[in-house]
Amino acid sequence: MLDFSYRALPWNIVFGVGALARLPEELDKLKLSSALVLATPHQTADGTAVVELLGERAAGLYDKAVMHVPAETAADALKEAERLGADCTVSIGGGSTTGLGKALALKAGLPNVAIPTTYAGSEMTNVWGITEAGRKVTGRDERVVPNLVIYDPALTLTLPAGLAGPSGLNAMAQAVVNVASNALNPIVASMALDAIRALARSLPRIIEAPDDLAARSEALYGACLAGGALGTGVTGLHHRLCHTFGGTFNTPHAETHTILLPHSVAYNAEAAAEGTQRIAEALGVADAAQGLFELARRVGAPTALSAIGIREEDLDRAAAVATETPINNPAPVTHAQIRAMLQNAWQGLAPV
Ligand code: NAD
C-alpha cells in the first residue's frame, strides 16, 4: 500500500537547443536587472558570452569558481556582487559554478539563475555545500534552489567525453538511490526511473558520437530529472561513501560516484530487491549493479578507486569515517562489510 509524502521544489525551467538566447527576457520576467555572471577560470569565454548577451542587465563577470565552494571564494564573490550592485547571479558551468551561486543565495539571499553545462544536476536540488578549513559542510535549504534554470544542450557539446561519462553517472547515482530506497516515494521514483532510462540510452551515444545533439539533449534531460529526484528525495550509503572520499581524500566528484555506484547498488540489492529490479529494467539489463559497472566501462569512465589516487592503506580509514555515524540505508551498514566492498572497488573488480 502506498504511504508517502511529497513536497515539490519551486522549479522554473526553460529547456531546449538555443534556450540560452532567452536569458534576457526570462530575467525581465523575474524582475532582475543586474546579474553577476559566475564561471570557472576554464569557462571564462562562456561567462563573457553571457555578459555580452545580457548587455545592460549584466553587472559583471566573476570567473573564479572552483570545486567544492571554498568559503573564501564565496566571500570574495559576494564582495564583488555588492561592489557592483548586482541583484542576482547567473552561473554558467557545472556543479562547482552552480554551487557558488547557491552559496551566495544562502549567505546573502541573492536570487540565482543556473545554466548547467555538465550533468551534475545540482541546479535541481536544494542541497548546498561550502568548504571551510578543509571541511565541506552541506545542508538542504529551499533558498538555494535556482529561481530559473536554462538548459541549453548546445552548451554541453564542448564537454569532453572523458568528463561527460562520469558526469552522467553522477546524475545516474542521484536517480538510482531514489529507486532502491527504504523510503520509496512513487513520485520521486517515477522521475528517477525516467532519468535512468534517458542516461542509459544517451551516455554511450555521446561517447560514440560527441556531436550528437539529440543524445546530448537526452542526457541533459536525464540529469534534470535525476537532480529533481535527489532534490525531493533521499540519499543513503552511496552518497555517504562519496562524501567520505571527496571530503577526506579530495577525490574528483563525478569519478568517485561512477566508481562506487555499482558497489553500493550491489550492497543494497537484497534489502531493496524490488527497487533494484526496477533499476535493472530501466537500464535494460538483468542485474542493476553489473549493468552500471558495464555502463561505466562502456563510457570509458574509471572503475577503480586505485585509479583516482586512493591507496590500499586508505581504505581502513575510509570505512571508519563512512560508518562513524548512522546511515539511513536499506541494508544495515557495518564497518566490516563496507571495508570488504571498498577493497573490491579499489581493485576495480565487478560488484558483488
Ligand atoms: P565542475 O563544475 O567542477 O566542472 C569540471 C570542469 O569542467 C570545470 O573546469 C568546468 O569549467 C568544466 N566544464 C563544465 N562544463 C563544461 C563544458 N560544457 N565544456 C567544457 N568544460 C566544461 O564539475 P561537476 O562534476 O559538474 O560538479 C562538481 C561539483 O558539484 C562538486 O563540488 C559537487 O559537490 C557539486 N554537486 C553538487 C550537487 C548538489 O546538489 N548540491 C549535485 C552534484 C554535484
Residues whose N, C-alpha, C, O or C-beta is under 5 A from the ligand:
A	BS01	NAD	T40 H42 Q43 M67 H68 G93 G94 G95 S96 T97 T117 T118 A120 G121 S122 T125 V127 W128 L155 T156 T158 L159 H253 A254
